[in-house]
Amino acid sequence: MSDAHHISGNVHVRRFESGDELARAAAAAFVETVVAAQRDRGHAAVVLTGGGTGIAVLDAVLRAPGGIDWSAVDVYFGDERYLPPGDPERNEVQARAALLDHVPLDPARVHAMPTLDEAGAGSPESAARTYAQVLAANSPDGSTPEFDVHLLGMGGEGHVNSLFPHTDAVREQDRFVVGVDDSPKPPAARVTLTLPAVRRARQVWLLVTGAAKAEAVAAAVGGADAVDVPAAGARGLDRTVWFLDTEAAAALPAG
């Protein structure tokens, strides 16, 4: 059972009894959004996330892919662990296992973030510069592509992508991709899209489960400063949707 509420502006909250129900609903909405974008513009651009809930959504998309034309989907990643190719902790590797390797995507349209010691990417910062060039090359104006939907998980302290509270990365106002050397959550080295990049998506969806995240959800939905609670700064151009299970929504006001 879904319980949907409009909060303010373009912010909406959808509550679900379980993480499984949430994943199925987000997957159905993902399919609908991609199909609509392809109908309107001939293609779709999506930004994927890792984490248990984010990968569960991709698994649910695979089970019910609807009418998506996979040859006309561009896939990007919100952040990545700066690890060797094939490392099971990489979001790309998990996303490929859950969905990407099982659908007829154009390999050239899967834009993975650089791996550890990949040519031209000898540090998280150089990897970030490389990925910024990928975004610019696929952009109508040399900035980022026109993302149709950016999926985000959230940590218990409110981090999204690899944007942690009170860090240079979450304070970034100009660049779309930055390297992180000191992530408080291992591994320390990461590459991440910034809030300015997130805000260029038509829709931003936050997929959050568990009681440990309830306080951060309430703070973010309530308008906390993004430097304190990075998820508060994750807003879509047209729509921002919080997909929450009952536990993650527990600190929100009723209704």
C-alpha positions in Angstrom: 0.0 0.0 0.0 1.3 3.4 -1.0 0.6 6.6 0.9 1.5 9.7 -1.2 1.7 13.3 0.0 2.6 16.5 -1.7 4.9 18.4 0.7 5.7 21.8 -0.9 6.8 23.1 -4.3 7.7 20.1 -6.3 8.5 17.8 -3.3 6.5 14.7 -2.8 6.6 11.8 -0.3 5.5 8.3 -1.0 5.4 5.9 1.9 5.4 2.1 1.6 4.9 -0.8 4.1 8.1 -2.5 3.1 11.3 -2.1 1.2 10.2 -4.6 -1.3 7.0 -2.7 -2.0 9.0 0.5 -2.3 11.4 -1.1 -4.9 8.6 -2.4 -7.0 6.8 1.0 -7.0 10.0 2.9 -7.8 10.8 0.4 -10.6 7.3 0.9 -12.1 7.8 4.7 -11.9 11.2 4.4 -13.5 9.8 2.4 -16.4 7.0 4.9 -16.9 9.4 7.9 -16.8 11.9 6.3 -19.3 9.1 5.3 -21.7 7.6 8.8 -21.5 11.0 10.5 -22.2 11.5 8.2 -25.2 8.1 9.0 -26.5 8.7 12.7 -26.1 12.3 13.0 -27.2 13.3 9.6 -28.6 15.8 8.8 -25.8 16.2 8.9 -22.1 19.1 9.6 -19.7 19.2 8.2 -16.2 21.5 8.4 -13.3 21.8 5.2 -11.2 22.8 4.8 -7.6 24.2 1.9 -5.5 23.2 0.6 -2.1 20.8 -2.0 -1.2 17.6 -0.1 -2.1 19.0 1.3 -5.3 20.1 -2.1 -6.6 16.8 -3.6 -5.5 15.0 -1.1 -7.7 17.2 -2.1 -10.7 16.4 -5.8 -10.0 12.7 -4.9 -10.0 13.1 -3.1 -13.3 14.6 -6.2 -14.8 11.6 -8.3 -13.7 9.1 -5.8 -15.2 10.8 -3.6 -17.9 7.6 -2.6 -19.6 8.1 -0.9 -22.9 11.6 0.6 -22.4 13.7 0.8 -25.6 17.0 -0.1 -24.1 18.9 0.9 -27.2 17.9 4.5 -26.6 18.8 4.8 -22.9 21.9 6.6 -21.7 23.1 5.4 -18.2 25.2 7.5 -15.9 26.2 7.0 -12.2 25.8 9.4 -9.3 29.0 8.3 -7.6 31.5 5.6 -7.6 34.1 4.0 -5.4 37.5 4.6 -6.9 38.5 0.9 -7.0 39.9 -1.5 -9.7 37.7 -2.7 -12.6 35.3 -5.5 -11.6 35.6 -4.8 -7.8 32.3 -6.0 -6.3 32.0 -2.8 -4.2 31.7 -0.6 -7.4 28.2 0.7 -8.1 28.7 -0.1 -11.7 29.5 -3.7 -11.1 26.4 -4.1 -8.9 24.2 -2.3 -11.4 25.5 -4.5 -14.2 24.8 -7.7 -12.2 21.3 -6.5 -11.3 20.1 -5.0 -14.6 22.5 -3.6 -17.2 24.1 -6.9 -18.3 20.7 -8.5 -18.9 19.1 -5.9 -21.2 20.1 -4.8 -24.8 21.7 -1.6 -23.9 24.1 0.1 -26.4 27.5 -0.4 -24.6 28.6 3.0 -25.8 25.7 4.6 -23.9 26.7 3.1 -20.5 28.9 5.8 -19.0 30.7 4.2 -16.1 33.0 6.4 -13.9 36.7 5.7 -14.3 38.3 2.9 -12.3 41.4 2.9 -10.2 44.5 3.6 -12.3 42.5 3.7 -15.6 44.5 5.6 -18.3 44.2 9.3 -17.6 42.6 8.8 -14.2 45.4 8.4 -11.7 43.5 9.9 -8.8 39.9 10.5 -7.8 40.3 14.1 -8.9 41.6 13.2 -12.3 38.9 10.6 -12.6 36.4 13.3 -11.8 37.8 15.6 -14.6 37.5 12.7 -17.0 33.9 12.1 -16.1 33.0 15.8 -16.3 34.3 15.6 -19.9 32.0 12.7 -20.5 29.0 14.6 -19.2 29.9 17.7 -21.3 30.3 15.6 -24.4 26.8 14.3 -24.0 25.3 17.7 -23.1 23.4 20.2 -25.2 25.3 23.1 -23.7 28.6 21.6 -22.5 27.5 21.1 -18.9 25.6 17.9 -18.2 23.1 15.8 -20.1 19.4 16.5 -19.6 18.9 13.7 -17.0 15.3 12.5 -16.9 15.7 10.9 -13.5 18.5 10.8 -10.9 18.2 7.9 -8.4 19.7 8.5 -5.0 20.1 6.5 -1.8 20.7 8.3 1.5 22.9 7.5 4.5 21.9 7.8 8.1 23.6 11.1 8.4 22.0 12.4 5.2 24.7 11.9 2.6 23.7 11.3 -1.0 26.1 10.2 -3.7 29.4 10.7 -2.0 28.5 14.1 -0.7 28.9 13.9 3.1 28.0 16.6 5.6 30.5 19.4 6.1 32.8 18.5 3.3 34.2 20.4 0.3 32.2 18.1 -2.0 28.8 19.0 -0.6 29.8 22.7 -0.6 30.8 22.7 -4.3 28.7 25.2 -6.3 30.3 25.2 -9.8 31.7 21.8 -10.8 29.5 18.9 -11.7 31.9 16.1 -10.7 34.6 16.1 -7.9 37.0 13.6 -6.5 36.9 12.6 -2.8 40.0 11.4 -1.0 38.6 11.3 2.6 35.1 9.7 2.5 34.1 9.0 6.1 32.5 5.8 4.8 35.1 3.4 3.3 36.6 3.3 0.8 38.0 6.8 1.3 38.6 7.4 -2.4 35.5 8.2 -4.5 34.2 10.1 -7.5 30.8 11.9 -7.2 28.4 14.1 -9.0 27.8 17.3 -7.0 24.5 19.0 -6.0 24.7 21.3 -9.0 24.7 18.2 -11.2 21.9 16.5 -9.2 19.8 19.7 -9.6 20.0 19.4 -13.4 17.8 16.3 -13.4 14.2 16.7 -14.3 13.3 14.3 -11.5 15.3 13.4 -8.4 14.1 10.3 -6.5 15.4 9.5 -3.0 15.1 5.8 -2.1 15.3 5.3 1.6 14.6 2.5 4.0 15.1 1.8 7.7 14.6 3.4 11.1 18.3 4.6 11.3 17.5 7.1 8.5 14.3 8.5 9.9 15.8 11.6 11.6 17.8 12.5 8.5 14.7 12.1 6.3 12.7 14.4 8.5 15.5 17.0 8.5 16.0 16.9 4.8 12.3 17.1 3.9 11.9 19.8 6.5 14.4 22.1 4.7 17.7 21.6 6.6 20.9 23.2 5.2 22.5 20.9 2.6 25.9 21.3 4.2 24.4 19.7 7.4 22.2 17.2 5.6 23.2 16.8 2.0 20.0 15.1 0.9 18.2 18.4 1.7 20.0 19.9 -1.4 18.9 17.1 -3.8 16.1 18.7 -5.8 14.8 18.0 -9.3 13.9 20.6 -11.8 10.4 19.3 -12.2 9.9 16.9 -9.3 11.6 15.6 -6.2 10.1 12.3 -4.8 11.0 10.6 -1.6 10.3 6.9 -1.7 10.2 5.8 2.0 9.4 2.7 3.9 7.4 3.0 7.1 10.5 3.1 9.3 12.3 5.7 7.3 9.2 7.9 7.3 8.6 7.5 11.0 9.8 11.0 12.1 7.8 12.8 9.5 4.6 14.5 10.6 1.5 12.4 9.9 0.1 13.4 6.5 
